[in-house]
């Protein structure tokens, strides 16, 4: 497949990392500009105010991640994520009433956001044509263009 030149992603959160994974198949080089410093473990990031909250990864999301990053489900499960039965184990108050629990096959994976993002980041870092530039605060696209030109000249 003929690959295009370079893709730039501003923001290295979960969405930015997922976009980088997909674009890595279509571009020669993918660069993520992330304003936070490089994480050294599954810890909350300054740029993610809701990062300490529990995150519920629903069935479709878990399957999508597994398709993009084969083996990720096993890795985050082995390191602390908890799988629950969504139709039995969740008390859900919606539109003024408690929803009935029932026996069903839907699962949800519970973990902290830093835990999930850390595992995604490890996979993204292993993609040879993707790089993450940490501590990059993009405020002006023209300055960003100059930074890219400097990177290309190296």
N, CA, C and O atoms as a GROMACS GRO file, in nm:
protein
  616
    1UNK      N    1   0.084  -0.118   0.000
    1UNK     CA    2   0.000   0.000   0.000
    1UNK      C    3   0.088   0.124   0.000
    1UNK      O    4   0.187   0.131   0.073
    2UNK      N    5   0.052   0.220  -0.080
    2UNK     CA    6   0.123   0.348  -0.085
    2UNK      C    7   0.086   0.427   0.039
    2UNK      O    8  -0.032   0.458   0.060
    3UNK      N    9   0.184   0.461   0.121
    3UNK     CA   10   0.159   0.536   0.244
    3UNK      C   11   0.182   0.684   0.223
    3UNK      O   12   0.272   0.726   0.150
    4UNK      N   13   0.099   0.762   0.287
    4UNK     CA   14   0.116   0.908   0.286
    4UNK      C   15   0.233   0.944   0.375
    4UNK      O   16   0.288   0.857   0.444
    5UNK      N   17   0.271   1.070   0.375
    5UNK     CA   18   0.386   1.118   0.451
    5UNK      C   19   0.373   1.112   0.601
    5UNK      O   20   0.408   1.011   0.663
    6UNK      N   21   0.322   1.219   0.660
    6UNK     CA   22   0.327   1.233   0.805
    6UNK      C   23   0.189   1.273   0.858
    6UNK      O   24   0.121   1.358   0.799
    7UNK      N   25   0.150   1.212   0.970
    7UNK     CA   26   0.026   1.250   1.040
    7UNK      C   27   0.064   1.306   1.175
    7UNK      O   28   0.149   1.249   1.245
    8UNK      N   29   0.002   1.416   1.214
    8UNK     CA   30   0.027   1.479   1.343
    8UNK      C   31  -0.098   1.474   1.427
    8UNK      O   32  -0.208   1.504   1.379
    9UNK      N   33  -0.082   1.435   1.552
    9UNK     CA   34  -0.195   1.426   1.644
    9UNK      C   35  -0.164   1.516   1.763
    9UNK      O   36  -0.060   1.503   1.827
   10UNK      N   37  -0.255   1.606   1.791
   10UNK     CA   38  -0.238   1.695   1.906
   10UNK      C   39  -0.321   1.637   2.019
   10UNK      O   40  -0.444   1.637   2.015
   11UNK      N   41  -0.253   1.588   2.121
   11UNK     CA   42  -0.317   1.527   2.237
   11UNK      C   43  -0.289   1.378   2.241
   11UNK      O   44  -0.326   1.304   2.149
   12UNK      N   45  -0.223   1.335   2.348
   12UNK     CA   46  -0.186   1.195   2.360
   12UNK      C   47  -0.265   1.119   2.464
   12UNK      O   48  -0.214   1.027   2.528
   13UNK      N   49  -0.392   1.157   2.482
   13UNK     CA   50  -0.479   1.081   2.571
   13UNK      C   51  -0.522   0.952   2.501
   13UNK      O   52  -0.465   0.913   2.400
   14UNK      N   53  -0.621   0.888   2.556
   14UNK     CA   54  -0.666   0.760   2.499
   14UNK      C   55  -0.709   0.778   2.354
   14UNK      O   56  -0.670   0.698   2.269
   15UNK      N   57  -0.786   0.881   2.323
   15UNK     CA   58  -0.831   0.903   2.185
   15UNK      C   59  -0.713   0.926   2.091
   15UNK      O   60  -0.708   0.868   1.983
   16UNK      N   61  -0.619   1.010   2.132
   16UNK     CA   62  -0.502   1.036   2.049
   16UNK      C   63  -0.422   0.911   2.022
   16UNK      O   64  -0.372   0.891   1.911
   17UNK      N   65  -0.408   0.826   2.122
   17UNK     CA   66  -0.333   0.702   2.105
   17UNK      C   67  -0.406   0.605   2.012
   17UNK      O   68  -0.344   0.537   1.931
   18UNK      N   69  -0.538   0.600   2.024
   18UNK     CA   70  -0.615   0.512   1.934
   18UNK      C   71  -0.608   0.562   1.790
   18UNK      O   72  -0.595   0.482   1.697
   19UNK      N   73  -0.617   0.692   1.773
   19UNK     CA   74  -0.604   0.750   1.638
   19UNK      C   75  -0.467   0.718   1.581
   19UNK      O   76  -0.455   0.681   1.464
   20UNK      N   77  -0.362   0.730   1.663
   20UNK     CA   78  -0.226   0.700   1.617
   20UNK      C   79  -0.215   0.555   1.572
   20UNK      O   80  -0.152   0.526   1.470
   21UNK      N   81  -0.277   0.465   1.646
   21UNK     CA   82  -0.272   0.323   1.608
   21UNK      C   83  -0.334   0.302   1.470
   21UNK      O   84  -0.278   0.232   1.387
   22UNK      N   85  -0.449   0.362   1.446
   22UNK     CA   86  -0.517   0.345   1.318
   22UNK      C   87  -0.438   0.413   1.206
   22UNK      O   88  -0.418   0.353   1.100
   23UNK      N   89  -0.394   0.535   1.228
   23UNK     CA   90  -0.322   0.609   1.124
   23UNK      C   91  -0.186   0.546   1.092
   23UNK      O   92  -0.133   0.569   0.983
   24UNK      N   93  -0.131   0.469   1.183
   24UNK     CA   94   0.000   0.406   1.159
   24UNK      C   95  -0.002   0.313   1.039
   24UNK      O   96   0.103   0.282   0.983
   25UNK      N   97  -0.118   0.268   1.001
   25UNK     CA   98  -0.130   0.180   0.885
   25UNK      C   99  -0.138   0.256   0.753
   25UNK      O  100  -0.125   0.198   0.646
   26UNK      N  101  -0.158   0.388   0.762
   26UNK     CA  102  -0.178   0.467   0.641
   26UNK      C  103  -0.073   0.575   0.618
   26UNK      O  104  -0.068   0.635   0.511
   27UNK      N  105   0.010   0.601   0.718
   27UNK     CA  106   0.112   0.706   0.707
   27UNK      C  107   0.250   0.650   0.736
   27UNK      O  108   0.265   0.556   0.814
   28UNK      N  109   0.349   0.707   0.672
   28UNK     CA  110   0.488   0.665   0.696
   28UNK      C  111   0.530   0.696   0.838
   28UNK      O  112   0.604   0.620   0.900
   29UNK      N  113   0.482   0.810   0.889
   29UNK     CA  114   0.519   0.852   1.024
   29UNK      C  115   0.400   0.916   1.092
   29UNK      O  116   0.326   0.994   1.032
   30UNK      N  117   0.381   0.882   1.220
   30UNK     CA  118   0.275   0.941   1.301
   30UNK      C  119   0.341   0.998   1.426
   30UNK      O  120   0.414   0.929   1.497
   31UNK      N  121   0.314   1.128   1.452
   31UNK     CA  122   0.371   1.194   1.569
   31UNK      C  123   0.257   1.243   1.657
   31UNK      O  124   0.166   1.312   1.611
   32UNK      N  125   0.265   1.207   1.785
   32UNK     CA  126   0.169   1.256   1.885
   32UNK      C  127   0.238   1.366   1.965
   32UNK      O  128   0.347   1.345   2.018
   33UNK      N  129   0.175   1.482   1.975
   33UNK     CA  130   0.223   1.590   2.061
   33UNK      C  131   0.138   1.590   2.188
   33UNK      O  132   0.018   1.617   2.183
   34UNK      N  133   0.200   1.560   2.301
   34UNK     CA  134   0.131   1.550   2.429
   34UNK      C  135   0.187   1.654   2.526
   34UNK      O  136   0.309   1.665   2.541
   35UNK      N  137   0.099   1.730   2.590
   35UNK     CA  138   0.147   1.837   2.679
   35UNK      C  139   0.199   1.784   2.813
   35UNK      O  140   0.285   1.848   2.874
   36UNK      N  141   0.149   1.670   2.860
   36UNK     CA  142   0.198   1.615   2.987
   36UNK      C  143   0.335   1.552   2.968
   36UNK      O  144   0.374   1.519   2.856
   37UNK      N  145   0.407   1.537   3.077
   37UNK     CA  146   0.536   1.469   3.070
   37UNK      C  147   0.514   1.319   3.054
   37UNK      O  148   0.403   1.269   3.074
   38UNK      N  149   0.618   1.249   3.017
   38UNK     CA  150   0.607   1.105   2.994
   38UNK      C  151   0.572   1.033   3.124
   38UNK      O  152   0.638   1.054   3.225
   39UNK      N  153   0.468   0.949   3.122
   39UNK     CA  154   0.432   0.876   3.243
   39UNK      C  155   0.533   0.764   3.272
   39UNK      O  156   0.590   0.705   3.181
   40UNK      N  157   0.553   0.738   3.400
   40UNK     CA  158   0.645   0.631   3.440
   40UNK      C  159   0.568   0.524   3.518
   40UNK      O  160   0.616   0.472   3.618
   41UNK      N  161   0.451   0.494   3.469
   41UNK     CA  162   0.366   0.394   3.531
   41UNK      C  163   0.221   0.435   3.516
   41UNK      O  164   0.191   0.541   3.462
   42UNK      N  165   0.131   0.351   3.564
   42UNK     CA  166  -0.013   0.380   3.552
   42UNK      C  167  -0.060   0.478   3.660
   42UNK      O  168  -0.136   0.442   3.750
   43UNK      N  169  -0.014   0.603   3.647
   43UNK     CA  170  -0.048   0.706   3.745
   43UNK      C  171  -0.130   0.815   3.679
   43UNK      O  172  -0.117   0.838   3.558
   44UNK      N  173  -0.214   0.885   3.756
   44UNK     CA  174  -0.294   0.995   3.697
   44UNK      C  175  -0.204   1.102   3.635
   44UNK      O  176  -0.097   1.134   3.687
   45UNK      N  177  -0.251   1.156   3.521
   45UNK     CA  178  -0.179   1.264   3.452
   45UNK      C  179  -0.243   1.397   3.488
   45UNK      O  180  -0.364   1.405   3.509
   46UNK      N  181  -0.161   1.501   3.494
   46UNK     CA  182  -0.208   1.636   3.525
   46UNK      C  183  -0.316   1.681   3.425
   46UNK      O  184  -0.413   1.746   3.464
   47UNK      N  185  -0.299   1.648   3.298
   47UNK     CA  186  -0.390   1.692   3.193
   47UNK      C  187  -0.522   1.616   3.186
   47UNK      O  188  -0.602   1.640   3.096
   48UNK      N  189  -0.544   1.524   3.280
   48UNK     CA  190  -0.668   1.444   3.280
   48UNK      C  191  -0.734   1.459   3.418
   48UNK      O  192  -0.714   1.375   3.506
   49UNK      N  193  -0.813   1.565   3.436
   49UNK     CA  194  -0.870   1.591   3.569
   49UNK      C  195  -0.957   1.477   3.623
   49UNK      O  196  -0.965   1.458   3.744
   50UNK      N  197  -1.022   1.403   3.535
   50UNK     CA  198  -1.107   1.293   3.579
   50UNK      C  199  -1.030   1.161   3.584
   50UNK      O  200  -1.090   1.054   3.597
   51UNK      N  201  -0.898   1.168   3.573
   51UNK     CA  202  -0.816   1.048   3.561
   51UNK      C  203  -0.815   0.955   3.680
   51UNK      O  204  -0.779   0.838   3.665
   52UNK      N  205  -0.854   1.002   3.797
   52UNK     CA  206  -0.853   0.914   3.914
   52UNK      C  207  -0.983   0.832   3.926
   52UNK      O  208  -0.993   0.743   4.010
   53UNK      N  209  -1.078   0.863   3.843
   53UNK     CA  210  -1.207   0.794   3.851
   53UNK      C  211  -1.197   0.652   3.794
   53UNK      O  212  -1.111   0.622   3.712
   54UNK      N  213  -1.288   0.568   3.840
   54UNK     CA  214  -1.298   0.433   3.783
   54UNK      C  215  -1.353   0.446   3.641
   54UNK      O  216  -1.438   0.530   3.614
   55UNK      N  217  -1.305   0.363   3.552
   55UNK     CA  218  -1.354   0.362   3.415
   55UNK      C  219  -1.416   0.226   3.386
   55UNK      O  220  -1.358   0.122   3.414
   56UNK      N  221  -1.534   0.231   3.329
   56UNK     CA  222  -1.605   0.109   3.291
   56UNK      C  223  -1.589   0.091   3.141
   56UNK      O  224  -1.638   0.171   3.061
   57UNK      N  225  -1.522  -0.014   3.103
   57UNK     CA  226  -1.502  -0.045   2.962
   57UNK      C  227  -1.608  -0.146   2.921
   57UNK      O  228  -1.603  -0.262   2.960
   58UNK      N  229  -1.704  -0.100   2.842
   58UNK     CA  230  -1.814  -0.185   2.801
   58UNK      C  231  -1.769  -0.288   2.699
   58UNK      O  232  -1.658  -0.280   2.645
   59UNK      N  233  -1.855  -0.384   2.674
   59UNK     CA  234  -1.824  -0.498   2.588
   59UNK      C  235  -1.770  -0.457   2.451
   59UNK      O  236  -1.667  -0.508   2.408
   60UNK      N  237  -1.839  -0.366   2.383
   60UNK     CA  238  -1.795  -0.324   2.249
   60UNK      C  239  -1.660  -0.253   2.255
   60UNK      O  240  -1.576  -0.274   2.168
   61UNK      N  241  -1.640  -0.169   2.355
   61UNK     CA  242  -1.512  -0.100   2.370
   61UNK      C  243  -1.398  -0.197   2.396
   61UNK      O  244  -1.290  -0.183   2.339
   62UNK      N  245  -1.422  -0.295   2.481
   62UNK     CA  246  -1.320  -0.396   2.510
   62UNK      C  247  -1.285  -0.475   2.384
   62UNK      O  248  -1.168  -0.503   2.358
   63UNK      N  249  -1.386  -0.511   2.306
   63UNK     CA  250  -1.361  -0.584   2.182
   63UNK      C  251  -1.286  -0.498   2.081
   63UNK      O  252  -1.197  -0.547   2.011
   64UNK      N  253  -1.321  -0.371   2.073
   64UNK     CA  254  -1.250  -0.280   1.983
   64UNK      C  255  -1.104  -0.266   2.019
   64UNK      O  256  -1.017  -0.269   1.932
   65UNK      N  257  -1.075  -0.251   2.150
   65UNK     CA  258  -0.936  -0.242   2.194
   65UNK      C  259  -0.860  -0.370   2.163
   65UNK      O  260  -0.744  -0.366   2.120
   66UNK      N  261  -0.924  -0.483   2.185
   66UNK     CA  262  -0.858  -0.612   2.158
   66UNK      C  263  -0.828  -0.627   2.009
   66UNK      O  264  -0.725  -0.684   1.973
   67UNK      N  265  -0.916  -0.576   1.924
   67UNK     CA  266  -0.891  -0.583   1.780
   67UNK      C  267  -0.771  -0.495   1.741
   67UNK      O  268  -0.689  -0.535   1.658
   68UNK      N  269  -0.762  -0.377   1.801
   68UNK     CA  270  -0.651  -0.286   1.770
   68UNK      C  271  -0.520  -0.332   1.833
   68UNK      O  272  -0.413  -0.318   1.773
   69UNK      N  273  -0.528  -0.387   1.953
   69UNK     CA  274  -0.410  -0.426   2.030
   69UNK      C  275  -0.427  -0.570   2.079
   69UNK      O  276  -0.462  -0.591   2.196
   70UNK      N  277  -0.403  -0.668   1.994
   70UNK     CA  278  -0.424  -0.808   2.034
   70UNK      C  279  -0.348  -0.842   2.162
   70UNK      O  280  -0.228  -0.816   2.174
   71UNK      N  281  -0.420  -0.901   2.258
   71UNK     CA  282  -0.361  -0.941   2.384
   71UNK      C  283  -0.376  -0.841   2.496
   71UNK      O  284  -0.340  -0.870   2.610
   72UNK      N  285  -0.429  -0.721   2.467
   72UNK     CA  286  -0.439  -0.618   2.570
   72UNK      C  287  -0.535  -0.658   2.682
   72UNK      O  288  -0.512  -0.625   2.798
   73UNK      N  289  -0.643  -0.727   2.648
   73UNK     CA  290  -0.740  -0.768   2.750
   73UNK      C  291  -0.675  -0.855   2.856
   73UNK      O  292  -0.695  -0.834   2.976
   74UNK      N  293  -0.596  -0.950   2.812
   74UNK     CA  294  -0.526  -1.038   2.906
   74UNK      C  295  -0.428  -0.959   2.993
   74UNK      O  296  -0.415  -0.986   3.112
   75UNK      N  297  -0.359  -0.863   2.933
   75UNK     CA  298  -0.260  -0.785   3.008
   75UNK      C  299  -0.324  -0.698   3.115
   75UNK      O  300  -0.277  -0.696   3.228
   76UNK      N  301  -0.430  -0.624   3.081
   76UNK     CA  302  -0.487  -0.540   3.186
   76UNK      C  303  -0.566  -0.622   3.287
   76UNK      O  304  -0.577  -0.581   3.403
   77UNK      N  305  -0.620  -0.736   3.248
   77UNK     CA  306  -0.687  -0.824   3.345
   77UNK      C  307  -0.587  -0.884   3.443
   77UNK      O  308  -0.615  -0.896   3.562
   78UNK      N  309  -0.470  -0.922   3.392
   78UNK     CA  310  -0.366  -0.981   3.477
   78UNK      C  311  -0.307  -0.880   3.575
   78UNK      O  312  -0.247  -0.919   3.675
   79UNK      N  313  -0.324  -0.752   3.547
   79UNK     CA  314  -0.263  -0.650   3.633
   79UNK      C  315  -0.366  -0.570   3.713
   79UNK      O  316  -0.336  -0.460   3.760
   80UNK      N  317  -0.487  -0.624   3.730
   80UNK     CA  318  -0.580  -0.561   3.822
   80UNK      C  319  -0.718  -0.524   3.772
   80UNK      O  320  -0.805  -0.492   3.853
   81UNK      N  321  -0.743  -0.525   3.643
   81UNK     CA  322  -0.877  -0.493   3.593
   81UNK      C  323  -0.974  -0.603   3.638
   81UNK      O  324  -0.936  -0.720   3.651
   82UNK      N  325  -1.098  -0.564   3.662
   82UNK     CA  326  -1.199  -0.658   3.713
   82UNK      C  327  -1.313  -0.668   3.612
   82UNK      O  328  -1.367  -0.566   3.568
   83UNK      N  329  -1.349  -0.790   3.574
   83UNK     CA  330  -1.460  -0.811   3.481
   83UNK      C  331  -1.585  -0.844   3.562
   83UNK      O  332  -1.583  -0.932   3.649
   84UNK      N  333  -1.694  -0.772   3.533
   84UNK     CA  334  -1.820  -0.798   3.600
   84UNK      C  335  -1.928  -0.830   3.497
   84UNK      O  336  -1.913  -0.801   3.379
   85UNK      N  337  -2.037  -0.889   3.544
   85UNK     CA  338  -2.153  -0.912   3.460
   85UNK      C  339  -2.239  -0.786   3.469
   85UNK      O  340  -2.294  -0.757   3.575
   86UNK      N  341  -2.251  -0.715   3.361
   86UNK     CA  342  -2.318  -0.584   3.362
   86UNK      C  343  -2.466  -0.592   3.395
   86UNK      O  344  -2.520  -0.499   3.455
   87UNK      N  345  -2.531  -0.699   3.358
   87UNK     CA  346  -2.676  -0.707   3.379
   87UNK      C  347  -2.712  -0.751   3.520
   87UNK      O  348  -2.827  -0.737   3.562
   88UNK      N  349  -2.615  -0.805   3.594
   88UNK     CA  350  -2.643  -0.851   3.731
   88UNK      C  351  -2.571  -0.769   3.837
   88UNK      O  352  -2.625  -0.750   3.946
   89UNK      N  353  -2.451  -0.722   3.807
   89UNK     CA  354  -2.366  -0.663   3.910
   89UNK      C  355  -2.374  -0.511   3.922
   89UNK      O  356  -2.317  -0.454   4.014
   90UNK      N  357  -2.444  -0.446   3.831
   90UNK     CA  358  -2.451  -0.299   3.833
   90UNK      C  359  -2.590  -0.255   3.878
   90UNK      O  360  -2.692  -0.301   3.826
   91UNK      N  361  -2.592  -0.164   3.977
   91UNK     CA  362  -2.717  -0.099   4.017
   91UNK      C  363  -2.726   0.029   3.934
   91UNK      O  364  -2.639   0.116   3.944
   92UNK      N  365  -2.828   0.041   3.852
   92UNK     CA  366  -2.837   0.150   3.756
   92UNK      C  367  -2.964   0.230   3.778
   92UNK      O  368  -3.075   0.179   3.760
   93UNK      N  369  -2.948   0.356   3.818
   93UNK     CA  370  -3.059   0.449   3.839
   93UNK      C  371  -3.066   0.538   3.717
   93UNK      O  372  -2.973   0.614   3.690
   94UNK      N  373  -3.176   0.529   3.643
   94UNK     CA  374  -3.186   0.597   3.515
   94UNK      C  375  -3.327   0.654   3.498
   94UNK      O  376  -3.426   0.582   3.514
   95UNK      N  377  -3.335   0.783   3.467
   95UNK     CA  378  -3.464   0.851   3.447
   95UNK      C  379  -3.558   0.831   3.566
   95UNK      O  380  -3.678   0.807   3.548
   96UNK      N  381  -3.503   0.840   3.686
   96UNK     CA  382  -3.586   0.838   3.807
   96UNK      C  383  -3.625   0.701   3.859
   96UNK      O  384  -3.700   0.691   3.956
   97UNK      N  385  -3.577   0.595   3.797
   97UNK     CA  386  -3.611   0.460   3.846
   97UNK      C  387  -3.487   0.370   3.844
   97UNK      O  388  -3.394   0.389   3.765
   98UNK      N  389  -3.488   0.272   3.933
   98UNK     CA  390  -3.382   0.171   3.933
   98UNK      C  391  -3.414   0.067   3.827
   98UNK      O  392  -3.525   0.014   3.824
   99UNK      N  393  -3.319   0.038   3.742
   99UNK     CA  394  -3.338  -0.063   3.637
   99UNK      C  395  -3.332  -0.202   3.700
   99UNK      O  396  -3.260  -0.225   3.797
  100UNK      N  397  -3.409  -0.293   3.644
  100UNK     CA  398  -3.410  -0.431   3.694
  100UNK      C  399  -3.282  -0.503   3.656
  100UNK      O  400  -3.231  -0.487   3.544
  101UNK      N  401  -3.230  -0.580   3.747
  101UNK     CA  402  -3.114  -0.666   3.716
  101UNK      C  403  -3.168  -0.797   3.661
  101UNK      O  404  -3.276  -0.842   3.698
  102UNK      N  405  -3.091  -0.857   3.571
  102UNK     CA  406  -3.133  -0.983   3.511
  102UNK      C  407  -3.011  -1.065   3.470
  102UNK      O  408  -2.899  -1.014   3.464
  103UNK      N  409  -3.034  -1.192   3.442
  103UNK     CA  410  -2.926  -1.280   3.398
  103UNK      C  411  -2.902  -1.251   3.251
  103UNK      O  412  -2.991  -1.267   3.168
  104UNK      N  413  -2.780  -1.209   3.218
  104UNK     CA  414  -2.746  -1.176   3.081
  104UNK      C  415  -2.599  -1.202   3.054
  104UNK      O  416  -2.524  -1.240   3.145
  105UNK      N  417  -2.558  -1.182   2.931
  105UNK     CA  418  -2.422  -1.213   2.890
  105UNK      C  419  -2.332  -1.091   2.872
  105UNK      O  420  -2.221  -1.105   2.822
  106UNK      N  421  -2.376  -0.973   2.910
  106UNK     CA  422  -2.297  -0.854   2.888
  106UNK      C  423  -2.196  -0.834   3.001
  106UNK      O  424  -2.230  -0.846   3.118
  107UNK      N  425  -2.074  -0.805   2.964
  107UNK     CA  426  -1.970  -0.784   3.063
  107UNK      C  427  -1.917  -0.641   3.054
  107UNK      O  428  -1.927  -0.575   2.951
  108UNK      N  429  -1.861  -0.596   3.165
  108UNK     CA  430  -1.796  -0.466   3.174
  108UNK      C  431  -1.665  -0.487   3.247
  108UNK      O  432  -1.658  -0.565   3.342
  109UNK      N  433  -1.560  -0.420   3.203
  109UNK     CA  434  -1.430  -0.430   3.267
  109UNK      C  435  -1.407  -0.301   3.344
  109UNK      O  436  -1.413  -0.192   3.286
  110UNK      N  437  -1.380  -0.313   3.473
  110UNK     CA  438  -1.359  -0.197   3.559
  110UNK      C  439  -1.210  -0.182   3.589
  110UNK      O  440  -1.142  -0.279   3.623
  111UNK      N  441  -1.162  -0.059   3.577
  111UNK     CA  442  -1.023  -0.027   3.610
  111UNK      C  443  -1.010   0.124   3.617
  111UNK      O  444  -1.103   0.196   3.579
  112UNK      N  445  -0.898   0.172   3.665
  112UNK     CA  446  -0.877   0.315   3.664
  112UNK      C  447  -0.838   0.358   3.523
  112UNK      O  448  -0.788   0.278   3.444
  113UNK      N  449  -0.862   0.483   3.494
  113UNK     CA  450  -0.820   0.534   3.363
  113UNK      C  451  -0.668   0.524   3.344
  113UNK      O  452  -0.624   0.481   3.238
  114UNK      N  453  -0.587   0.561   3.445
  114UNK     CA  454  -0.442   0.548   3.426
  114UNK      C  455  -0.400   0.404   3.395
  114UNK      O  456  -0.308   0.382   3.317
  115UNK      N  457  -0.466   0.308   3.455
  115UNK     CA  458  -0.435   0.167   3.429
  115UNK      C  459  -0.461   0.132   3.283
  115UNK      O  460  -0.377   0.072   3.216
  116UNK      N  461  -0.579   0.170   3.233
  116UNK     CA  462  -0.615   0.143   3.094
  116UNK      C  463  -0.522   0.218   2.999
  116UNK      O  464  -0.471   0.160   2.903
  117UNK      N  465  -0.501   0.347   3.025
  117UNK     CA  466  -0.420   0.428   2.934
  117UNK      C  467  -0.274   0.380   2.931
  117UNK      O  468  -0.210   0.384   2.826
  118UNK      N  469  -0.223   0.336   3.044
  118UNK     CA  470  -0.085   0.285   3.050
  118UNK      C  471  -0.069   0.165   2.956
  118UNK      O  472   0.030   0.156   2.883
  119UNK      N  473  -0.164   0.073   2.958
  119UNK     CA  474  -0.156  -0.044   2.871
  119UNK      C  475  -0.166  -0.006   2.724
  119UNK      O  476  -0.094  -0.060   2.640
  120UNK      N  477  -0.255   0.087   2.692
  120UNK     CA  478  -0.266   0.134   2.554
  120UNK      C  479  -0.135   0.199   2.512
  120UNK      O  480  -0.086   0.176   2.401
  121UNK      N  481  -0.077   0.281   2.600
  121UNK     CA  482   0.048   0.350   2.566
  121UNK      C  483   0.161   0.252   2.536
  121UNK      O  484   0.241   0.275   2.446
  122UNK      N  485   0.168   0.142   2.612
  122UNK     CA  486   0.275   0.044   2.589
  122UNK      C  487   0.264  -0.016   2.449
  122UNK      O  488   0.365  -0.038   2.383
  123UNK      N  489   0.142  -0.042   2.405
  123UNK     CA  490   0.123  -0.094   2.269
  123UNK      C  491   0.160   0.011   2.165
  123UNK      O  492   0.228  -0.020   2.067
  124UNK      N  493   0.115   0.136   2.186
  124UNK     CA  494   0.143   0.242   2.089
  124UNK      C  495   0.294   0.263   2.076
  124UNK      O  496   0.344   0.284   1.966
  125UNK      N  497   0.365   0.259   2.188
  125UNK     CA  498   0.511   0.278   2.184
  125UNK      C  499   0.582   0.168   2.106
  125UNK      O  500   0.695   0.188   2.060
  126UNK      N  501   0.518   0.054   2.091
  126UNK     CA  502   0.580  -0.055   2.017
  126UNK      C  503   0.559  -0.046   1.866
  126UNK      O  504   0.615  -0.126   1.791
  127UNK      N  505   0.478   0.049   1.821
  127UNK     CA  506   0.454   0.067   1.678
  127UNK      C  507   0.570   0.149   1.622
  127UNK      O  508   0.592   0.262   1.663
  128UNK      N  509   0.643   0.091   1.528
  128UNK     CA  510   0.770   0.149   1.483
  128UNK      C  511   0.758   0.287   1.418
  128UNK      O  512   0.852   0.365   1.425
  129UNK      N  513   0.645   0.318   1.355
  129UNK     CA  514   0.634   0.448   1.287
  129UNK      C  515   0.553   0.551   1.367
  129UNK      O  516   0.508   0.652   1.312
  130UNK      N  517   0.534   0.525   1.496
  130UNK     CA  518   0.465   0.620   1.584
  130UNK      C  519   0.562   0.668   1.690
  130UNK      O  520   0.630   0.588   1.755
  131UNK      N  521   0.568   0.801   1.709
  131UNK     CA  522   0.648   0.858   1.818
  131UNK      C  523   0.558   0.951   1.899
  131UNK      O  524   0.465   1.012   1.847
  132UNK      N  525   0.590   0.960   2.027
  132UNK     CA  526   0.518   1.051   2.116
  132UNK      C  527   0.617   1.155   2.164
  132UNK      O  528   0.721   1.122   2.222
  133UNK      N  529   0.585   1.282   2.140
  133UNK     CA  530   0.665   1.395   2.187
  133UNK      C  531   0.596   1.450   2.312
  133UNK      O  532   0.491   1.513   2.303
  134UNK      N  533   0.656   1.425   2.430
  134UNK     CA  534   0.598   1.467   2.556
  134UNK      C  535   0.635   1.613   2.588
  134UNK      O  536   0.726   1.669   2.528
  135UNK      N  537   0.562   1.670   2.681
  135UNK     CA  538   0.584   1.808   2.728
  135UNK      C  539   0.579   1.909   2.612
  135UNK      O  540   0.660   2.002   2.606
  136UNK      N  541   0.485   1.889   2.522
  136UNK     CA  542   0.467   1.977   2.406
  136UNK      C  543   0.332   2.046   2.418
  136UNK      O  544   0.227   1.983   2.404
  137UNK      N  545   0.335   2.173   2.444
  137UNK     CA  546   0.213   2.251   2.458
  137UNK      C  547   0.188   2.325   2.327
  137UNK      O  548   0.248   2.430   2.303
  138UNK      N  549   0.102   2.272   2.244
  138UNK     CA  550   0.074   2.332   2.114
  138UNK      C  551  -0.022   2.448   2.132
  138UNK      O  552  -0.136   2.429   2.175
  139UNK      N  553   0.025   2.568   2.099
  139UNK     CA  554  -0.058   2.687   2.111
  139UNK      C  555  -0.080   2.754   1.977
  139UNK      O  556  -0.172   2.835   1.961
  140UNK      N  557   0.004   2.721   1.881
  140UNK     CA  558   0.000   2.790   1.754
  140UNK      C  559   0.043   2.692   1.645
  140UNK      O  560   0.150   2.631   1.655
  141UNK      N  561  -0.037   2.677   1.544
  141UNK     CA  562  -0.007   2.579   1.440
  141UNK      C  563   0.116   2.616   1.357
  141UNK      O  564   0.183   2.528   1.304
  142UNK      N  565   0.145   2.745   1.345
  142UNK     CA  566   0.265   2.785   1.271
  142UNK      C  567   0.391   2.747   1.347
  142UNK      O  568   0.489   2.703   1.286
  143UNK      N  569   0.388   2.763   1.480
  143UNK     CA  570   0.502   2.719   1.562
  143UNK      C  571   0.517   2.568   1.553
  143UNK      O  572   0.628   2.515   1.546
  144UNK      N  573   0.404   2.498   1.553
  144UNK     CA  574   0.407   2.352   1.539
  144UNK      C  575   0.473   2.313   1.407
  144UNK      O  576   0.552   2.219   1.402
  145UNK      N  577   0.440   2.384   1.302
  145UNK     CA  578   0.500   2.356   1.171
  145UNK      C  579   0.651   2.372   1.176
  145UNK      O  580   0.724   2.292   1.117
  146UNK      N  581   0.700   2.474   1.246
  146UNK     CA  582   0.844   2.495   1.259
  146UNK      C  583   0.909   2.383   1.339
  146UNK      O  584   1.020   2.340   1.306
  147UNK      N  585   0.841   2.336   1.444
  147UNK     CA  586   0.894   2.223   1.522
  147UNK      C  587   0.906   2.098   1.435
  147UNK      O  588   1.004   2.024   1.445
  148UNK      N  589   0.809   2.077   1.350
  148UNK     CA  590   0.812   1.961   1.261
  148UNK      C  591   0.928   1.972   1.164
  148UNK      O  592   0.999   1.875   1.138
  149UNK      N  593   0.947   2.091   1.110
  149UNK     CA  594   1.060   2.112   1.018
  149UNK      C  595   1.193   2.086   1.088
  149UNK      O  596   1.285   2.030   1.028
  150UNK      N  597   1.204   2.125   1.215
  150UNK     CA  598   1.326   2.098   1.291
  150UNK      C  599   1.345   1.947   1.312
  150UNK      O  600   1.456   1.896   1.302
  151UNK      N  601   1.236   1.877   1.340
  151UNK     CA  602   1.243   1.731   1.357
  151UNK      C  603   1.288   1.664   1.227
  151UNK      O  604   1.367   1.570   1.229
  152UNK      N  605   1.237   1.714   1.116
  152UNK     CA  606   1.272   1.656   0.986
  152UNK      C  607   1.417   1.679   0.949
  152UNK      O  608   1.478   1.597   0.880
  153UNK      N  609   1.474   1.790   0.995
  153UNK     CA  610   1.612   1.821   0.960
  153UNK      C  611   1.712   1.739   1.040
  153UNK      O  612   1.830   1.734   1.005
  154UNK      N  613   1.668   1.675   1.146
  154UNK     CA  614   1.759   1.594   1.231
  154UNK      C  615   1.786   1.459   1.170
  154UNK      O  616   1.860   1.380   1.228
   0.00000   0.00000   0.00000
